[in-house]
Amino acid sequence: MKNNLQEFLNLNGKILQINSDNFVYELEIEDKDVILIKDLYDDCIETIKTDDGKIINIEDFDRFLKKNVFIEFVIAEIRRIGFYISFNDFILHNRYQMPKEEFYIFEFTYLSTEGARNEQIEKYKVTVLLIDILTNKSKFTSEDNGKTIFLMQENSVIEIPIENIVYEEYLDIKNIHPLSQYIRDIDSYKEKNTIYLNQLIDFLNNKSKIDRFKELLLYFEEFYDKCNVAFEYYLSNFSVNKIQLELDNSVLEYSKNIRSIINDSQSKLIAIPAAFILGATQIDYTKPLLLKNFLIIFSTFIFSYIISIFIKNQKNAIDIISDNLDNYKINYKNSKSTEFESEKELENLSTLINNSYRKTENELLVQEKRLNILQICNWGISIILALSVIIIFFASNYKMV
């Protein structure tokens, strides 16, 4: 049978009487109604009567245009097109899964495709979604005497019967949002799936078997809070420790680079004091204008220039490490913030990163200051030697005068 729900709802009649197995529908027949009624007649209609109680043969139905007739629809059959008299009737035939086709509940004047909000329907929808996801997560299910779900996680197993659900009573309106969130969350991370199922088994283990699903719905907000606490505890022990380990490895790598620069500098910059001693001892201060003195001073300036180039290279290496460090901090923070953007324990990620690199950054500043001091000492040797010769020259001339 094709789906004639919309055509049925567009009829210009009304329900007059609802019985245990049928309902009486009063209709003023129009041309557009004839085909639909004939289509429904064999399966969904018991009788069609005139207002004086005479039974109408379906072949003669179109002779009663513009007249009122009384049609007795079979409830069990009209349900096949998605029309339900009551919410209880709807639940009875869709206990564990939402209908895939559109449906209408006469008691609520609720049409599924219109998207109108109804508290009872909302409770039903989220509950069957929970049943569906638990069924998918189950090791196996049993359909004997109702539906029973068997959940297994690690070394724990639990049996959850789902047979006496009263959707409108068990689930409080305040639990709709956390239940919807739970359904979305459980598959968001592999770890959440494991933790949430463990929490579900722990939560229901001490409940009586027959009441487990009822207790879950009644106290779902309390259960979901336990899930969140368990997951946050997991993250605080896993994510932060993992990040700290990665940061420590990075800090160690940057520290090694700084030490290699310093070790390389030490072996070369020892020449600065050696050059000063050598130059000072070789200059003849009794005869300041000797060519030898000028050659020594000229050589020290050449030496200072060469050493200054080396020191500049070391400073450039320090600057590169500093820039890499800043970029690494920014990129690492952004990548981790994106990966765990909804997790509260990473709110202080900036503080964690800054604390990890503070010692390395301080070391960079110290080494930059040391290189600046070495640069001053380097040029100071040549300048001091040159000034010493000039001072002695003027001093000796002053004495002669």
C-alpha beads as a LAMMPS data file, in Angstrom:
LAMMPS data file: protein, C-alpha beads

401 atoms
400 bonds

1 atom types
1 bond types

-500.0 500.0 xlo xhi
-500.0 500.0 ylo yhi
-500.0 500.0 zlo zhi

Masses

1 110.0

Atoms # bond

1 1 1 0.000 0.000 0.000
2 1 1 1.327 3.400 -0.903
3 1 1 1.674 6.010 1.813
4 1 1 -1.570 8.003 1.857
5 1 1 -1.077 9.799 5.182
6 1 1 -0.972 13.326 3.755
7 1 1 -4.040 12.660 1.589
8 1 1 -5.881 11.268 4.612
9 1 1 -4.986 14.311 6.749
10 1 1 -6.242 16.578 3.958
11 1 1 -9.741 15.090 4.095
12 1 1 -12.321 17.648 5.216
13 1 1 -13.893 15.356 7.801
14 1 1 -13.580 14.686 11.527
15 1 1 -13.424 11.791 13.955
16 1 1 -16.723 11.377 15.800
17 1 1 -16.173 8.255 17.864
18 1 1 -13.185 6.125 18.882
19 1 1 -13.762 2.474 19.750
20 1 1 -11.342 -0.249 20.818
21 1 1 -10.577 -1.418 17.284
22 1 1 -12.023 1.285 15.002
23 1 1 -13.025 4.909 14.815
24 1 1 -15.904 6.592 13.037
25 1 1 -15.009 9.344 10.613
26 1 1 -17.615 11.786 9.266
27 1 1 -16.839 13.058 5.791
28 1 1 -18.565 15.225 3.200
29 1 1 -17.455 13.571 -0.007
30 1 1 -15.689 15.632 -2.637
31 1 1 -14.244 14.568 -5.994
32 1 1 -10.659 14.533 -4.633
33 1 1 -11.666 12.103 -1.859
34 1 1 -13.064 9.330 -4.023
35 1 1 -9.789 7.821 -5.214
36 1 1 -8.250 7.850 -1.703
37 1 1 -11.267 6.204 -0.047
38 1 1 -11.383 3.511 -2.719
39 1 1 -7.657 2.946 -2.259
40 1 1 -8.073 2.524 1.504
41 1 1 -11.286 0.547 1.402
42 1 1 -10.035 -3.038 1.125
43 1 1 -7.526 -2.831 3.973
44 1 1 -8.477 0.024 6.264
45 1 1 -12.267 0.447 6.140
46 1 1 -14.932 -1.755 7.751
47 1 1 -18.046 -0.035 6.484
48 1 1 -19.259 3.195 4.946
49 1 1 -22.733 4.358 5.989
50 1 1 -25.106 7.170 5.160
51 1 1 -26.449 9.439 7.873
52 1 1 -29.521 7.200 8.205
53 1 1 -27.360 4.078 8.765
54 1 1 -27.518 2.509 5.327
55 1 1 -24.345 0.760 4.169
56 1 1 -22.747 2.173 1.014
57 1 1 -21.166 -0.162 -1.511
58 1 1 -17.736 1.094 -2.525
59 1 1 -18.689 0.811 -6.193
60 1 1 -21.483 3.322 -5.556
61 1 1 -19.347 5.613 -3.435
62 1 1 -18.959 8.354 -6.059
63 1 1 -22.757 8.682 -6.246
64 1 1 -22.725 10.333 -2.823
65 1 1 -20.708 13.427 -3.755
66 1 1 -21.437 16.457 -1.563
67 1 1 -23.165 14.213 0.982
68 1 1 -22.085 13.289 4.497
69 1 1 -21.008 9.694 5.067
70 1 1 -19.704 7.858 8.121
71 1 1 -16.640 5.725 7.569
72 1 1 -15.477 3.128 10.100
73 1 1 -11.673 2.901 9.861
74 1 1 -9.858 -0.125 11.314
75 1 1 -7.293 1.281 13.757
76 1 1 -4.809 -1.560 13.255
77 1 1 -4.864 -1.046 9.476
78 1 1 -4.955 2.751 9.259
79 1 1 -1.827 2.626 11.399
80 1 1 -0.001 1.244 8.351
81 1 1 -0.129 4.649 6.660
82 1 1 1.319 6.312 9.808
83 1 1 -1.897 7.435 11.523
84 1 1 -2.074 6.740 15.268
85 1 1 -5.048 7.517 17.470
86 1 1 -3.086 7.864 20.732
87 1 1 0.452 8.271 21.954
88 1 1 0.233 4.942 23.791
89 1 1 -0.801 3.240 20.576
90 1 1 2.151 4.872 18.807
91 1 1 4.614 3.704 21.497
92 1 1 3.175 0.198 21.548
93 1 1 4.045 -0.276 17.897
94 1 1 7.300 1.696 17.869
95 1 1 8.770 0.753 21.225
96 1 1 12.438 0.586 20.334
97 1 1 12.826 2.514 17.088
98 1 1 11.453 5.652 15.464
99 1 1 9.286 5.083 12.374
100 1 1 11.239 5.717 9.197
101 1 1 8.208 7.197 7.427
102 1 1 6.251 10.259 8.527
103 1 1 3.550 9.698 11.150
104 1 1 0.659 11.519 12.782
105 1 1 -0.643 11.189 16.365
106 1 1 -4.260 12.251 16.625
107 1 1 -4.138 12.701 20.411
108 1 1 -1.503 15.452 20.063
109 1 1 -2.419 16.582 16.508
110 1 1 1.289 15.973 15.926
111 1 1 2.714 15.482 12.420
112 1 1 6.339 14.341 12.426
113 1 1 7.343 16.285 9.318
114 1 1 6.177 19.643 10.700
115 1 1 8.862 19.684 13.412
116 1 1 6.518 20.971 16.135
117 1 1 7.854 20.479 19.663
118 1 1 6.020 18.158 22.005
119 1 1 7.460 17.172 25.367
120 1 1 6.172 13.607 25.205
121 1 1 7.491 13.108 21.690
122 1 1 10.857 14.636 22.626
123 1 1 11.168 12.196 25.530
124 1 1 10.270 9.314 23.250
125 1 1 12.730 10.311 20.532
126 1 1 15.742 10.680 22.798
127 1 1 14.890 7.470 24.662
128 1 1 14.700 5.331 21.529
129 1 1 17.958 6.927 20.352
130 1 1 19.539 5.801 23.614
131 1 1 18.126 2.306 23.116
132 1 1 19.474 2.283 19.569
133 1 1 23.004 3.347 20.533
134 1 1 23.138 0.896 23.444
135 1 1 21.962 -1.833 21.077
136 1 1 24.784 -0.950 18.687
137 1 1 27.294 -1.031 21.561
138 1 1 25.982 -4.312 22.965
139 1 1 27.727 -7.654 22.709
140 1 1 24.385 -9.183 21.790
141 1 1 20.648 -8.637 22.384
142 1 1 17.716 -10.887 23.195
143 1 1 14.145 -10.421 21.957
144 1 1 12.602 -13.051 24.281
145 1 1 9.899 -11.492 26.493
146 1 1 10.843 -8.022 25.307
147 1 1 14.188 -6.567 24.375
148 1 1 17.266 -7.188 26.540
149 1 1 20.664 -5.598 25.907
150 1 1 23.885 -7.253 27.064
151 1 1 26.736 -4.764 27.445
152 1 1 30.311 -5.909 27.954
153 1 1 33.347 -3.741 28.656
154 1 1 36.738 -5.138 29.643
155 1 1 35.906 -7.725 32.345
156 1 1 32.458 -6.310 33.168
157 1 1 29.117 -7.368 31.722
158 1 1 25.584 -6.229 32.482
159 1 1 22.102 -7.222 31.375
160 1 1 19.626 -4.390 30.724
161 1 1 15.995 -5.425 30.103
162 1 1 13.921 -2.895 28.133
163 1 1 10.361 -4.078 28.317
164 1 1 8.345 -1.863 30.651
165 1 1 9.208 1.621 29.401
166 1 1 6.851 4.439 30.333
167 1 1 8.406 7.205 28.251
168 1 1 6.319 10.063 29.598
169 1 1 6.974 9.157 33.251
170 1 1 10.512 7.820 33.481
171 1 1 12.381 10.582 31.699
172 1 1 12.291 14.022 33.316
173 1 1 12.268 16.983 30.932
174 1 1 15.554 18.218 32.463
175 1 1 17.261 14.981 31.369
176 1 1 16.511 15.398 27.662
177 1 1 19.514 17.660 27.019
178 1 1 22.127 15.572 28.908
179 1 1 20.778 12.406 27.284
180 1 1 21.078 13.987 23.829
181 1 1 24.597 15.168 24.694
182 1 1 25.545 11.684 25.896
183 1 1 24.397 10.179 22.595
184 1 1 26.518 12.699 20.657
185 1 1 29.536 12.372 22.954
186 1 1 29.870 8.622 23.247
187 1 1 31.281 8.266 19.726
188 1 1 33.206 11.552 19.613
189 1 1 36.382 9.910 20.998
190 1 1 37.336 6.280 21.223
191 1 1 38.306 6.917 24.846
192 1 1 34.890 8.397 25.619
193 1 1 33.185 5.275 24.307
194 1 1 35.209 3.112 26.697
195 1 1 34.832 5.425 29.699
196 1 1 31.109 6.071 29.184
197 1 1 30.300 2.375 28.852
198 1 1 32.343 1.575 31.958
199 1 1 30.459 4.250 33.861
200 1 1 27.132 2.892 32.591
201 1 1 27.959 -0.605 33.810
202 1 1 29.153 0.701 37.178
203 1 1 26.089 2.912 37.565
204 1 1 23.586 0.114 36.866
205 1 1 25.401 -2.789 38.505
206 1 1 23.850 -2.240 41.923
207 1 1 20.318 -1.692 40.524
208 1 1 17.767 -4.473 40.320
209 1 1 17.858 -6.015 36.874
210 1 1 14.256 -5.278 35.957
211 1 1 14.579 -1.583 36.914
212 1 1 17.949 -0.799 35.364
213 1 1 16.733 1.081 32.314
214 1 1 14.087 2.871 34.356
215 1 1 16.733 3.956 36.899
216 1 1 19.008 5.134 34.114
217 1 1 16.279 7.392 32.696
218 1 1 15.160 8.665 36.102
219 1 1 18.667 9.626 37.236
220 1 1 20.321 10.295 33.912
221 1 1 21.630 13.740 34.869
222 1 1 23.463 12.219 37.856
223 1 1 24.849 9.448 35.639
224 1 1 26.023 11.889 32.945
225 1 1 27.823 13.998 35.556
226 1 1 29.741 10.882 36.587
227 1 1 30.690 10.284 32.948
228 1 1 32.028 13.820 32.564
229 1 1 34.004 13.627 35.800
230 1 1 35.533 10.292 34.736
231 1 1 36.496 11.629 31.295
232 1 1 37.963 14.857 32.692
233 1 1 39.974 12.805 35.162
234 1 1 41.250 10.658 32.293
235 1 1 42.201 13.720 30.272
236 1 1 43.926 15.381 33.202
237 1 1 46.109 12.305 33.597
238 1 1 46.644 11.584 29.932
239 1 1 46.479 14.771 27.895
240 1 1 48.369 17.075 30.229
241 1 1 51.025 14.467 30.962
242 1 1 51.407 13.758 27.253
243 1 1 51.696 17.446 26.467
244 1 1 54.148 17.944 29.320
245 1 1 56.295 15.094 27.971
246 1 1 56.296 16.616 24.470
247 1 1 57.165 20.010 25.915
248 1 1 59.988 18.553 28.010
249 1 1 61.461 16.860 24.941
250 1 1 61.251 20.111 23.016
251 1 1 62.857 22.078 25.862
252 1 1 65.650 19.503 26.003
253 1 1 66.258 19.862 22.257
254 1 1 66.427 23.651 22.432
255 1 1 68.720 23.441 25.465
256 1 1 71.067 21.153 23.538
257 1 1 71.202 23.665 20.682
258 1 1 72.049 26.492 23.082
259 1 1 74.783 24.450 24.776
260 1 1 76.318 23.515 21.417
261 1 1 76.547 27.216 20.539
262 1 1 78.161 28.022 23.883
263 1 1 80.611 25.088 23.683
264 1 1 81.581 26.116 20.170
265 1 1 82.136 29.703 21.364
266 1 1 84.285 28.741 24.357
267 1 1 86.897 26.968 22.237
268 1 1 87.301 29.984 19.962
269 1 1 86.796 32.960 22.253
270 1 1 89.642 31.883 24.536
271 1 1 91.791 33.593 21.896
272 1 1 90.548 37.034 23.049
273 1 1 92.503 37.177 26.362
274 1 1 95.436 35.349 24.707
275 1 1 95.577 38.015 21.997
276 1 1 95.480 40.788 24.607
277 1 1 98.374 39.280 26.590
278 1 1 100.401 38.599 23.458
279 1 1 99.863 42.072 22.044
280 1 1 100.567 43.822 25.329
281 1 1 103.846 41.957 25.834
282 1 1 105.110 42.467 22.278
283 1 1 104.613 46.232 22.057
284 1 1 107.761 48.277 22.702
285 1 1 106.563 51.091 24.938
286 1 1 110.003 52.755 25.015
287 1 1 109.709 53.549 21.324
288 1 1 105.959 54.036 20.629
289 1 1 106.398 54.944 16.960
290 1 1 108.176 51.778 15.964
291 1 1 106.803 50.068 12.884
292 1 1 106.490 46.870 14.894
293 1 1 104.049 48.566 17.262
294 1 1 101.862 49.765 14.369
295 1 1 101.858 46.260 12.842
296 1 1 100.852 44.694 16.165
297 1 1 97.993 47.183 16.660
298 1 1 96.850 46.749 13.056
299 1 1 96.911 42.969 13.536
300 1 1 94.815 43.222 16.714
301 1 1 92.143 45.224 14.842
302 1 1 92.107 42.577 12.102
303 1 1 91.848 39.922 14.803
304 1 1 88.979 41.805 16.523
305 1 1 87.135 42.101 13.212
306 1 1 87.403 38.355 12.584
307 1 1 86.290 37.510 16.119
308 1 1 83.410 40.017 15.852
309 1 1 82.145 38.160 12.772
310 1 1 82.216 34.903 14.734
311 1 1 80.391 36.492 17.684
312 1 1 77.797 37.959 15.294
313 1 1 77.206 34.488 13.824
314 1 1 76.712 33.098 17.328
315 1 1 74.224 35.874 18.113
316 1 1 72.358 35.119 14.877
317 1 1 72.182 31.452 15.896
318 1 1 70.785 32.497 19.294
319 1 1 68.193 34.734 17.556
320 1 1 67.144 31.888 15.259
321 1 1 66.630 29.574 18.247
322 1 1 64.609 32.298 19.977
323 1 1 62.377 32.783 16.909
324 1 1 61.919 29.025 16.508
325 1 1 61.007 28.769 20.157
326 1 1 58.348 31.487 19.868
327 1 1 56.882 29.929 16.725
328 1 1 56.880 26.472 18.275
329 1 1 55.013 27.749 21.335
330 1 1 52.353 29.448 19.217
331 1 1 51.867 26.537 16.813
332 1 1 51.882 23.932 19.573
333 1 1 49.342 25.835 21.617
334 1 1 47.067 26.328 18.618
335 1 1 47.287 22.705 17.501
336 1 1 46.523 21.353 20.965
337 1 1 43.773 23.903 21.531
338 1 1 42.129 22.775 18.304
339 1 1 42.556 19.089 19.077
340 1 1 40.985 19.427 22.534
341 1 1 39.061 22.652 22.074
342 1 1 36.076 21.388 24.111
343 1 1 38.090 19.982 27.017
344 1 1 38.309 22.151 30.116
345 1 1 41.593 20.865 31.450
346 1 1 43.525 22.601 28.662
347 1 1 42.245 26.081 29.494
348 1 1 45.644 26.861 31.067
349 1 1 47.679 25.478 28.170
350 1 1 49.410 28.847 27.666
351 1 1 50.578 28.830 31.271
352 1 1 51.810 25.259 30.929
353 1 1 53.833 26.103 27.806
354 1 1 55.228 29.348 29.223
355 1 1 56.323 27.637 32.437
356 1 1 58.020 24.863 30.478
357 1 1 60.068 27.272 28.372
358 1 1 60.810 29.930 30.968
359 1 1 64.200 28.474 31.920
360 1 1 65.204 28.091 28.257
361 1 1 64.155 31.657 27.467
362 1 1 66.128 32.956 30.451
363 1 1 69.190 31.047 29.244
364 1 1 68.824 32.631 25.808
365 1 1 68.755 36.114 27.354
366 1 1 71.829 35.343 29.487
367 1 1 73.786 34.071 26.489
368 1 1 72.859 37.142 24.430
369 1 1 74.185 39.377 27.221
370 1 1 77.386 37.343 27.414
371 1 1 77.966 37.607 23.682
372 1 1 77.455 41.381 23.884
373 1 1 80.056 41.563 26.676
374 1 1 82.473 39.447 24.603
375 1 1 81.977 41.761 21.642
376 1 1 82.892 44.744 23.841
377 1 1 85.955 42.930 25.209
378 1 1 86.971 41.878 21.693
379 1 1 87.087 45.415 20.308
380 1 1 88.306 46.745 23.635
381 1 1 91.636 44.873 23.252
382 1 1 92.518 46.650 20.019
383 1 1 91.298 50.013 21.258
384 1 1 93.147 49.752 24.605
385 1 1 96.410 48.710 22.938
386 1 1 96.115 51.563 20.437
387 1 1 95.312 54.083 23.168
388 1 1 98.166 52.817 25.340
389 1 1 100.705 53.491 22.559
390 1 1 99.227 56.944 21.896
391 1 1 99.216 57.858 25.596
392 1 1 102.832 56.741 26.066
393 1 1 103.872 58.680 22.975
394 1 1 102.342 61.927 24.226
395 1 1 103.601 61.279 27.750
396 1 1 107.220 60.868 26.522
397 1 1 106.989 64.054 24.419
398 1 1 105.555 65.967 27.354
399 1 1 108.547 64.945 29.522
400 1 1 111.016 66.041 26.880
401 1 1 109.381 69.466 26.795

Bonds

1 1 1 2
2 1 2 3
3 1 3 4
4 1 4 5
5 1 5 6
6 1 6 7
7 1 7 8
8 1 8 9
9 1 9 10
10 1 10 11
11 1 11 12
12 1 12 13
13 1 13 14
14 1 14 15
15 1 15 16
16 1 16 17
17 1 17 18
18 1 18 19
19 1 19 20
20 1 20 21
21 1 21 22
22 1 22 23
23 1 23 24
24 1 24 25
25 1 25 26
26 1 26 27
27 1 27 28
28 1 28 29
29 1 29 30
30 1 30 31
31 1 31 32
32 1 32 33
33 1 33 34
34 1 34 35
35 1 35 36
36 1 36 37
37 1 37 38
38 1 38 39
39 1 39 40
40 1 40 41
41 1 41 42
42 1 42 43
43 1 43 44
44 1 44 45
45 1 45 46
46 1 46 47
47 1 47 48
48 1 48 49
49 1 49 50
50 1 50 51
51 1 51 52
52 1 52 53
53 1 53 54
54 1 54 55
55 1 55 56
56 1 56 57
57 1 57 58
58 1 58 59
59 1 59 60
60 1 60 61
61 1 61 62
62 1 62 63
63 1 63 64
64 1 64 65
65 1 65 66
66 1 66 67
67 1 67 68
68 1 68 69
69 1 69 70
70 1 70 71
71 1 71 72
72 1 72 73
73 1 73 74
74 1 74 75
75 1 75 76
76 1 76 77
77 1 77 78
78 1 78 79
79 1 79 80
80 1 80 81
81 1 81 82
82 1 82 83
83 1 83 84
84 1 84 85
85 1 85 86
86 1 86 87
87 1 87 88
88 1 88 89
89 1 89 90
90 1 90 91
91 1 91 92
92 1 92 93
93 1 93 94
94 1 94 95
95 1 95 96
96 1 96 97
97 1 97 98
98 1 98 99
99 1 99 100
100 1 100 101
101 1 101 102
102 1 102 103
103 1 103 104
104 1 104 105
105 1 105 106
106 1 106 107
107 1 107 108
108 1 108 109
109 1 109 110
110 1 110 111
111 1 111 112
112 1 112 113
113 1 113 114
114 1 114 115
115 1 115 116
116 1 116 117
117 1 117 118
118 1 118 119
119 1 119 120
120 1 120 121
121 1 121 122
122 1 122 123
123 1 123 124
124 1 124 125
125 1 125 126
126 1 126 127
127 1 127 128
128 1 128 129
129 1 129 130
130 1 130 131
131 1 131 132
132 1 132 133
133 1 133 134
134 1 134 135
135 1 135 136
136 1 136 137
137 1 137 138
138 1 138 139
139 1 139 140
140 1 140 141
141 1 141 142
142 1 142 143
143 1 143 144
144 1 144 145
145 1 145 146
146 1 146 147
147 1 147 148
148 1 148 149
149 1 149 150
150 1 150 151
151 1 151 152
152 1 152 153
153 1 153 154
154 1 154 155
155 1 155 156
156 1 156 157
157 1 157 158
158 1 158 159
159 1 159 160
160 1 160 161
161 1 161 162
162 1 162 163
163 1 163 164
164 1 164 165
165 1 165 166
166 1 166 167
167 1 167 168
168 1 168 169
169 1 169 170
170 1 170 171
171 1 171 172
172 1 172 173
173 1 173 174
174 1 174 175
175 1 175 176
176 1 176 177
177 1 177 178
178 1 178 179
179 1 179 180
180 1 180 181
181 1 181 182
182 1 182 183
183 1 183 184
184 1 184 185
185 1 185 186
186 1 186 187
187 1 187 188
188 1 188 189
189 1 189 190
190 1 190 191
191 1 191 192
192 1 192 193
193 1 193 194
194 1 194 195
195 1 195 196
196 1 196 197
197 1 197 198
198 1 198 199
199 1 199 200
200 1 200 201
201 1 201 202
202 1 202 203
203 1 203 204
204 1 204 205
205 1 205 206
206 1 206 207
207 1 207 208
208 1 208 209
209 1 209 210
210 1 210 211
211 1 211 212
212 1 212 213
213 1 213 214
214 1 214 215
215 1 215 216
216 1 216 217
217 1 217 218
218 1 218 219
219 1 219 220
220 1 220 221
221 1 221 222
222 1 222 223
223 1 223 224
224 1 224 225
225 1 225 226
226 1 226 227
227 1 227 228
228 1 228 229
229 1 229 230
230 1 230 231
231 1 231 232
232 1 232 233
233 1 233 234
234 1 234 235
235 1 235 236
236 1 236 237
237 1 237 238
238 1 238 239
239 1 239 240
240 1 240 241
241 1 241 242
242 1 242 243
243 1 243 244
244 1 244 245
245 1 245 246
246 1 246 247
247 1 247 248
248 1 248 249
249 1 249 250
250 1 250 251
251 1 251 252
252 1 252 253
253 1 253 254
254 1 254 255
255 1 255 256
256 1 256 257
257 1 257 258
258 1 258 259
259 1 259 260
260 1 260 261
261 1 261 262
262 1 262 263
263 1 263 264
264 1 264 265
265 1 265 266
266 1 266 267
267 1 267 268
268 1 268 269
269 1 269 270
270 1 270 271
271 1 271 272
272 1 272 273
273 1 273 274
274 1 274 275
275 1 275 276
276 1 276 277
277 1 277 278
278 1 278 279
279 1 279 280
280 1 280 281
281 1 281 282
282 1 282 283
283 1 283 284
284 1 284 285
285 1 285 286
286 1 286 287
287 1 287 288
288 1 288 289
289 1 289 290
290 1 290 291
291 1 291 292
292 1 292 293
293 1 293 294
294 1 294 295
295 1 295 296
296 1 296 297
297 1 297 298
298 1 298 299
299 1 299 300
300 1 300 301
301 1 301 302
302 1 302 303
303 1 303 304
304 1 304 305
305 1 305 306
306 1 306 307
307 1 307 308
308 1 308 309
309 1 309 310
310 1 310 311
311 1 311 312
312 1 312 313
313 1 313 314
314 1 314 315
315 1 315 316
316 1 316 317
317 1 317 318
318 1 318 319
319 1 319 320
320 1 320 321
321 1 321 322
322 1 322 323
323 1 323 324
324 1 324 325
325 1 325 326
326 1 326 327
327 1 327 328
328 1 328 329
329 1 329 330
330 1 330 331
331 1 331 332
332 1 332 333
333 1 333 334
334 1 334 335
335 1 335 336
336 1 336 337
337 1 337 338
338 1 338 339
339 1 339 340
340 1 340 341
341 1 341 342
342 1 342 343
343 1 343 344
344 1 344 345
345 1 345 346
346 1 346 347
347 1 347 348
348 1 348 349
349 1 349 350
350 1 350 351
351 1 351 352
352 1 352 353
353 1 353 354
354 1 354 355
355 1 355 356
356 1 356 357
357 1 357 358
358 1 358 359
359 1 359 360
360 1 360 361
361 1 361 362
362 1 362 363
363 1 363 364
364 1 364 365
365 1 365 366
366 1 366 367
367 1 367 368
368 1 368 369
369 1 369 370
370 1 370 371
371 1 371 372
372 1 372 373
373 1 373 374
374 1 374 375
375 1 375 376
376 1 376 377
377 1 377 378
378 1 378 379
379 1 379 380
380 1 380 381
381 1 381 382
382 1 382 383
383 1 383 384
384 1 384 385
385 1 385 386
386 1 386 387
387 1 387 388
388 1 388 389
389 1 389 390
390 1 390 391
391 1 391 392
392 1 392 393
393 1 393 394
394 1 394 395
395 1 395 396
396 1 396 397
397 1 397 398
398 1 398 399
399 1 399 400
400 1 400 401
